[in-house]
Amino acid sequence: MNAEELKALRVPLILLLVVIAAAAGAVYYTDLLRQQAQTTLVRAQAQQREAQTRMQRSGDEKTIIVQYVDRYRQLENAGFIGEEQRINWIDALRNANARTDLFGVSYEIGAQQPYAHAAELAPGPIALRQSRMRLDFRLLHEGDLLRFFDALREQGAGLFHLDQCTLRRTDTGTALRYQPNITANCELAWITATPDAAPGVRP
């Protein structure tokens, strides 16, 4: 092939190179678009799955709320859920004392603190707290103590846990039938729950 023939092929060769470069660029751009579309698809699928999970979780939470809302309200009205209700506790003590016809009851209430056995119950986001109370009684006989705590529970003033009681006989030196023969010292804990995460239940 001589110089004249090469000169005649120069333009077609240039066009061929241009076409090859354009084809290579088109292939690269098409692959780039495919990768971007794939990334967009994967992201959209992940968002769809997340939305479906949120929807399902929301449905599950709604079902749980509907299932337990009445019981939750009962516990709230009973003074177990929410802020402690010391006035109600004192009223309950007085009513229980009157109903069981005791010789009076004195009390001391300590500061609120975390419930000692909360970890054993695994309450999750619910904070369990307790306020310890000391009670001093004068009783006719031992059965009065059981009747008092039964009456206290019936007041519905909250949830309490009886820790211990100490009973001592007293010698009055008299022969009266209706007089205190026993002194009792009891310690109990009033327990309250604060639902830090109870969405949808509160009004």
ZAGUMI-386014 format. One record per residue: residue in three letters; x, y, z of N, C-alpha, C in turn. Coordinates in pm, whole numbers, padded with zeros to 5 digits, always signed. Example, Ala and Ser with C-alpha at 12.3 -4.5 7.8 and 13.67 -1.06 7.14 Angstrom:
REM ZAGUMI-386014
ALA+01319-00569+00780+01230-00450+00780+01320-00330+00780;SER+01285-00225+00708+01367-00106+00714+01290+00003+00787;
REM end
This chain:
REM ZAGUMI-386014
MET+00087-00118+00000+00000+00000+00000+00092+00124+00000;ASN+00068+00209-00098+00153+00325-00109+00096+00443-00033;ALA+00165+00556-00038+00128+00675+00038-00004+00731-00006;GLU-00030+00722-00136-00156+00775-00186-00274+00697-00128;GLU-00260+00566-00123-00370+00482-00071-00390+00507+00079;LEU-00276+00521+00152-00287+00549+00295-00354+00684+00318;LYS-00318+00781+00233-00380+00913+00247-00528+00905+00222;ALA-00567+00819+00128-00709+00806+00097-00785+00737+00210;LEU-00718+00651+00286-00784+00578+00397-00782+00655+00529;ARG-00713+00769+00533-00699+00840+00660-00834+00886+00715;VAL-00916+00943+00633-01047+00992+00679-01135+00878+00727;PRO-01146+00767+00648-01227+00656+00699-01175+00599+00831;LEU-01039+00594+00845-00985+00542+00970-01018+00632+01088;ILE-01011+00763+01063-01047+00858+01170-01193+00841+01210;LEU-01279+00826+01109-01421+00807+01137-01444+00677+01215;LEU-01368+00572+01177-01380+00444+01247-01340+00457+01393;LEU-01229+00530+01418-01186+00551+01556-01288+00630+01636;VAL-01347+00731+01569-01449+00812+01636-01570+00726+01671;VAL-01609+00641+01576-01723+00554+01601-01693+00457+01716;ILE-01571+00398+01715-01534+00305+01823-01535+00376+01958;ALA-01477+00500+01963-01474+00575+02088-01616+00608+02135;ALA-01702+00646+02039-01840+00679+02075-01912+00556+02127;ALA-01888+00441+02063-01952+00318+02106-01905+00280+02247;ALA-01771+00295+02270-01718+00264+02402-01778+00358+02506;GLY-01790+00488+02473-01850+00583+02565-01996+00549+02594;ALA-02067+00507+02488-02208+00472+02507-02221+00351+02598;VAL-02132+00252+02577-02135+00132+02662-02106+00169+02807;TYR-02004+00254+02829-01969+00296+02965-02085+00372+03030;TYR-02144+00465+02954-02255+00545+03009-02375+00457+03040;THR-02402+00362+02949-02514+00271+02973-02491+00188+03099;ASP-02367+00138+03118-02336+00061+03238-02347+00146+03363;LEU-02305+00273+03353-02317+00364+03467-02463+00386+03504;LEU-02546+00406+03400-02690+00423+03425-02749+00297+03487;ARG-02702+00179+03441-02752+00054+03496-02716+00041+03645;GLN-02591+00077+03678-02548+00071+03818-02629+00167+03905;GLN-02651+00290+03852-02730+00387+03928-02874+00337+03947;ALA-02930+00278+03839-03066+00226+03849-03072+00111+03950;GLN-02969+00025+03950-02963-00085+04045-02955-00034+04189;THR-02871+00068+04210-02859+00128+04343-02992+00188+04388;THR-03057+00260+04294-03186+00320+04326-03290+00214+04358;LEU-03287+00102+04283-03381-00007+04308-03359-00070+04444;VAL-03230-00095+04476-03199-00155+04607-03243-00062+04720;ARG-03216+00069+04703-03256+00164+04806-03409+00168+04819;ALA-03478+00168+04706-03624+00170+04710-03680+00044+04775;GLN-03619-00071+04744-03664-00196+04806-03641-00194+04956;ALA-03526-00139+05000-03498-00130+05144-03598-00037+05212;GLN-03629+00076+05147-03727+00168+05204-03865+00105+05212;GLN-03898+00025+05109-04027-00043+05110-04035-00144+05224;ARG-03926-00222+05241-03924-00319+05351-03933-00248+05487;GLU-03861-00135+05500-03865-00061+05626-04005-00007+05652;ALA-04071+00044+05545-04207+00095+05561-04303-00017+05599;GLN-04286-00134+05536-04371-00247+05571-04349-00291+05716;THR-04219-00290+05759-04189-00326+05897-04252-00228+05994;ARG-04241-00097+05963-04301+00004+06049-04453-00012+06054;MET-04512-00040+05940-04657-00058+05935-04699-00179+06017;GLN-04622-00288+06003-04655-00408+06080-04636-00383+06229;ARG-04525-00315+06265-04500-00285+06405-04609-00195+06461;SER-04650-00097+06380-04758-00008+06425-04887-00085+06446;GLY-04913-00180+06356-05032-00263+06372-05025-00350+06496;ASP-04904-00406+06522-04886-00488+06641-04904-00405+06768;GLU-04846-00284+06768-04859-00198+06885-05005-00159+06907;LYS-05076-00132+06798-05217-00097+06812-05296-00213+06870;THR-05264-00335+06823-05333-00453+06875-05306-00471+07023;ILE-05179-00452+07063-05143-00466+07204-05214-00360+07288;ILE-05216-00237+07237-05281-00128+07311-05429-00157+07330;VAL-05495-00198+07221-05638-00229+07230-05662-00344+07326;GLN-05571-00441+07325-05589-00559+07408-05572-00528+07556;TYR-05479-00437+07590-05446-00416+07730-05486-00279+07784;VAL-05549-00195+07703-05578-00060+07749-05673-00059+07869;ASP-05771-00149+07872-05864-00152+07986-05791-00190+08114;ARG-05703-00290+08106-05626-00330+08224-05532-00218+08266;TYR-05475-00148+08169-05387-00035+08199-05464+00073+08275;ARG-05585+00102+08229-05667+00203+08296-05700+00160+08439;GLN-05726+00033+08458-05757-00017+08592-05637+00004+08685;LEU-05518-00030+08636-05398-00012+08718-05371+00136+08744;GLU-05401+00218+08645-05382+00363+08662-05479+00417+08766;ASN-05605+00375+08759-05705+00420+08856-05677+00366+08996;ALA-05612+00249+09001-05579+00189+09131-05457+00252+09196;GLY-05392+00346+09125-05279+00416+09184-05145+00347+09164;PHE-05141+00241+09084-05013+00173+09060-04934+00242+08951;ILE-05000+00291+08848-04932+00355+08735-04944+00507+08750;GLY-04831+00574+08739-04830+00720+08750-04757+00765+08876;GLU-04781+00889+08912-04716+00945+09031-04773+00882+09157;GLU-04689+00873+09260-04737+00815+09385-04845+00903+09447;GLN-04940+00838+09516-05056+00907+09571-05058+00889+09723;ARG-04974+00965+09791-04957+00949+09936-05085+00983+10013;ILE-05158+01080+09966-05282+01115+10037-05379+00998+10033;ASN-05388+00932+09917-05475+00814+09906-05427+00701+09998;TRP-05295+00686+10011-05243+00581+10100-05285+00608+10244;ILE-05271+00734+10286-05306+00768+10425-05456+00749+10449;ASP-05537+00791+10351-05681+00769+10364-05713+00621+10373;ALA-05642+00540+10294-05665+00396+10297-05627+00338+10433;LEU-05519+00388+10492-05480+00342+10626-05589+00373+10728;ARG-05640+00493+10723-05744+00533+10819-05871+00450+10799;ASN-05909+00430+10673-06030+00351+10647-06014+00206+10691;ALA-05894+00148+10664-05870+00010+10705-05871-00001+10857;ASN-05815+00099+10924-05815+00099+11072-05959+00106+11125;ALA-06041+00190+11063-06179+00204+11108-06259+00077+11081;ARG-06237+00017+10965-06313-00103+10929-06279-00222+11018;THR-06155-00231+11060-06113-00344+11144-06121-00312+11293;ASP-06162-00189+11325-06185-00150+11465-06061-00173+11551;LEU-05946-00125+11500-05823-00136+11577-05811-00022+11678;PHE-05701-00021+11750-05676+00083+11850-05594+00198+11792;GLY-05595+00210+11661-05519+00316+11595-05393+00262+11529;VAL-05348+00337+11430-05224+00300+11359-05146+00427+11331;SER-05018+00426+11359-04930+00538+11326-04837+00496+11213;TYR-04788+00593+11138-04710+00561+11018-04598+00662+10997;GLU-04498+00617+10924-04389+00702+10875-04361+00662+10732;ILE-04348+00759+10644-04322+00731+10502-04186+00787+10464;GLY-04104+00704+10402-03973+00748+10357-03978+00808+10217;ALA-03864+00856+10171-03854+00915+10037-03866+00808+09930;GLN-03916+00848+09816-03929+00754+09705-03791+00717+09650;GLN-03776+00590+09611-03650+00541+09560-03679+00428+09461;PRO-03579+00386+09382-03602+00275+09290-03643+00148+09363;TYR-03732+00073+09301-03780-00051+09363-03665-00151+09371;ALA-03645-00209+09487-03528-00293+09511-03525-00416+09422;HIS-03641-00471+09385-03645-00595+09308-03685-00572+09162;ALA-03666-00451+09112-03708-00419+08976-03635-00504+08872;ALA-03505-00528+08892-03427-00604+08794-03481-00745+08777;GLU-03534-00804+08884-03588-00940+08875-03713-00946+08789;LEU-03785-00834+08778-03909-00830+08702-03888-00792+08556;ALA-03768-00740+08522-03736-00698+08385-03846-00611+08326;PRO-03870-00491+08385-03982-00410+08340-03958-00333+08212;GLY-03836-00342+08157-03807-00271+08032-03808-00121+08053;PRO-03882-00046+07967-03882+00101+07978-03966+00154+08094;ILE-04032+00066+08168-04115+00110+08280-04028+00121+08405;ALA-04032+00238+08468-03954+00261+08590-04037+00224+08711;LEU-03989+00129+08791-04056+00089+08914-03990+00158+09033;ARG-04072+00222+09117-04021+00292+09233-04100+00250+09357;GLN-04041+00275+09472-04106+00237+09596-04089+00347+09701;SER-04185+00354+09790-04178+00441+09906-04202+00353+10028;ARG-04103+00342+10113-04113+00253+10228-04193+00321+10340;MET-04277+00240+10405-04363+00289+10512-04348+00199+10635;ARG-04343+00263+10750-04339+00189+10877-04473+00212+10948;LEU-04532+00103+10994-04661+00109+11062-04646+00056+11204;ASP-04710+00121+11299-04712+00077+11438-04858+00059+11481;PHE-04888-00060+11534-05026-00095+11574-05031-00131+11722;ARG-05152-00123+11774-05187-00188+11899-05305-00279+11869;LEU-05292-00408+11898-05389-00507+11854-05450-00581+11972;LEU-05572-00627+11949-05637-00712+12048-05578-00853+12041;HIS-05559-00902+11915-05497-01033+11895-05434-01036+11755;GLU-05362-01144+11724-05285-01152+11600-05373-01142+11475;GLY-05494-01195+11484-05582-01194+11367-05618-01055+11319;ASP-05610-00956+11410-05642-00819+11370-05546-00769+11262;LEU-05421-00814+11269-05321-00768+11173-05356-00816+11032;LEU-05396-00943+11019-05435-00996+10888-05559-00926+10836;ARG-05654-00901+10925-05776-00832+10882-05745-00690+10836;PHE-05650-00626+10901-05613-00489+10862-05556-00487+10720;PHE-05462-00576+10690-05400-00574+10558-05497-00619+10449;ASP-05590-00707+10483-05695-00742+10387-05781-00619+10356;ALA-05816-00546+10461-05896-00424+10442-05818-00319+10365;LEU-05687-00311+10388-05604-00213+10317-05600-00244+10168;ARG-05587-00372+10134-05587-00410+09992-05720-00377+09925;GLU-05828-00395+09999-05960-00370+09942-05984-00223+09914;GLN-05903-00135+09972-05921+00008+09948-05884+00047+09805;GLY-05801-00033+09739-05761-00002+09601-05681+00127+09590;ALA-05601+00156+09690-05523+00280+09691-05386+00264+09628;GLY-05354+00148+09578-05223+00125+09518-05173-00015+09548;LEU-05053-00041+09501-04992-00172+09520-04884-00161+09628;PHE-04892-00248+09728-04790-00246+09833-04737-00387+09855;HIS-04614-00393+09903-04547-00519+09932-04509-00520+10079;LEU-04563-00615+10153-04535-00625+10297-04402-00697+10316;ASP-04307-00629+10380-04174-00686+10399-04165-00769+10528;GLN-04203-00710+10640-04189-00782+10766-04278-00719+10873;CYS-04309-00799+10973-04385-00752+11089-04324-00813+11215;THR-04318-00735+11319-04271-00782+11449-04383-00761+11550;LEU-04421-00870+11620-04529-00864+11718-04474-00890+11857;ARG-04525-00814+11952-04484-00831+12092-04608-00825+12181;ARG-04613-00916+12275-04724-00915+12371-04699-00808+12478;THR-04807-00747+12520-04797-00645+12624-04874-00692+12747;ASP-04819-00663+12861-04884-00698+12987-04938-00571+13050;THR-05069-00552+13036-05130-00429+13087-05157-00436+13236;GLY-05162-00557+13292-05188-00571+13435-05332-00550+13473;THR-05420-00547+13370-05563-00531+13397-05638-00650+13342;ALA-05762-00665+13384-05844-00778+13339-05951-00736+13239;LEU-05934-00621+13175-06033-00576+13078-06032-00667+12956;ARG-06151-00697+12904-06159-00787+12787-06115-00716+12659;TYR-06159-00590+12643-06130-00521+12517-06019-00419+12541;GLN-05898-00464+12522-05782-00378+12539-05669-00432+12450;PRO-05575-00348+12410-05465-00396+12326-05373-00490+12403;ASN-05354-00607+12349-05267-00707+12410-05137-00727+12333;ILE-05130-00672+12211-05014-00693+12124-04976-00561+12059;THR-04849-00534+12049-04799-00424+11965-04734-00486+11841;ALA-04756-00422+11728-04701-00472+11601-04630-00359+11529;ASN-04513-00389+11475-04437-00297+11391-04416-00363+11256;CYS-04465-00299+11151-04457-00358+11017-04388-00261+10921;GLU-04320-00316+10823-04258-00237+10718-04311-00286+10583;LEU-04354-00193+10503-04404-00227+10370-04354-00125+10269;ALA-04370-00157+10144-04327-00067+10037-04443-00044+09942;TRP-04478+00082+09922-04576+00118+09821-04502+00129+09687;ILE-04553+00059+09586-04483+00049+09457-04563+00122+09350;THR-04494+00203+09271-04555+00273+09159-04472+00249+09033;ALA-04540+00258+08919-04475+00237+08790-04493+00361+08704;THR-04384+00405+08643-04390+00518+08552-04361+00467+08411;PRO-04462+00463+08325-04441+00411+08189-04375+00517+08101;ASP-04241+00518+08100-04168+00617+08021-04191+00601+07872;ALA-04235+00481+07830-04261+00457+07688-04390+00380+07675;ALA-04499+00454+07674-04630+00391+07654-04710+00472+07554;PRO-04663+00480+07426-04727+00565+07328-04869+00516+07299;GLY-04959+00612+07287-05094+00579+07247-05185+00542+07361;VAL-05129+00522+07479-05214+00482+07590-05262+00602+07667;ARG-05174+00698+07684-05213+00819+07755-05317+00895+07673;PRO-05412+00959+07740-05511+01038+07666-05445+01160+07605;
REM end
